[in-house]
Amino acid sequence: MGDGDFRNWLDDIGRLSREQRGEGFRALALVEATDVSNPAGLSPSAIAESPSATIADSTSRGPDAEGARTPDVTTHPSPAASISATISLTAAAQSKVDRTGCPHCGCRRLQGWGHASGLPRYRCVDCRRGFNALTGTPLARLRLKEKWAAQTEALITGESLVKAAERCGVAVTTAFRWRHRFLSAPALDKPSQLTGIVEADETFILESFKGKRAALPRPARKRGGKASKRGLSAEQIPVLVARDRTGQTTDAVLAKLDRASVTAALDGVVTPENQLCCDGGKAIVSFARKAKIPCCILPKPGGPRPEAPNLHINNVNGYHSRLKEWLRPFHGVATEYLDHYLGWRRKVEAFGSDPKRQDWLLSAIGVGQPLTT
């Protein structure tokens, strides 16, 4: 571009909308990455995708299984991977600011206010307070941003903490802290209301004090272990799952399997406008009757009756099965953090078979909707 054209381009910047500025910023970041890390002349999109493809190939076997070979994991990302990670974080941060505005007052009138810690800062025109895209999010003040993309890859593949630490090049204690900082927002990201036919059922997950070193109420178990009693007991933690036919899912760890706990989880989410299907569990049926929600009680295991083939709980039963199979490689999860793992699983289902790192970054900073391309 000639000097004259460049000057004209600079003069027109002030006329761009906020969305156009964000798009232009991301395009400039990709071009900058191309100049720094791509002497061979690859396209920006190829550079952005290549690190994730390398990581995905190295971990295509998924979480460790018995006798599985440990995949080779690079503990120190290449310069191109670090640049791509920074681009992903910057794009996610810019999208968050565009969608939510000021985290202090919600105002959308913002001014650029320099850069700090690798992120642009803004100043709100109304409240006059400065912030960046991570202010007020679970990732605020978390360091080593260039390694966050590797952390999102660990969430995508469902790796153990040891594998995640190796992938990110951090200590296991840091990997633990990062995991639960990244999962704090997804644990709270649930639909405000389900639509149409809603299937609801409870499942049970073995209580676990994993990570606790002292004052255990019982002898410690190894690698998840088994309950000391057969069937249902105080060792089994009830988890309620409700799912509509569009795939929207809400769940909750119940303090007790009774109407009060079910009401706390489903009040306002399932309403009289819905058709509720269940297998006759007393707590769910009692909630439905109290809230005057139409309820179809099905014989266990919840298959449809011939006169109403569309009323069943096969979808929620299938979700229970996928959830427990997905939890199996973790060899037990601490009940204290069970809600985080439920949110993790909801995101795995929501993002589908081709999740993007930016989707996970947006989810971790509290913007639940995936990026559109």
Secondary structure, DSSP 8 states (H G I E B T S, - for coil): --HHHHHHHHHHGGG--HHHHHHHHHHHHHHHHHHHH-TT---HHHHHHHHHHHHHHHTTT-S--TT-------SS--HHHHHHHHHHHHHHHHHHHHHH--TTT----EEEEEEETTEEEEEETTT--EEETTTTSTTTT---GGGHHHHHHHHHHT--HHHHHHHHTS-HHHHHHHHHHHHHHHHH---S---SEEEEEEEEEE---TT--S--SS---STT---SSSSS-TTEEEEEEEEETTS-EEEEE-SSSSHHHHHHHHBTTB-TTSEEEES--HHHHHHHHHHT--EEE--TTT--BTTBTT---HHHHHHHHHHHHHHGGGT---GGGHHHHHHHHHHHHHHTTS--HHHHHHHHTT--S----
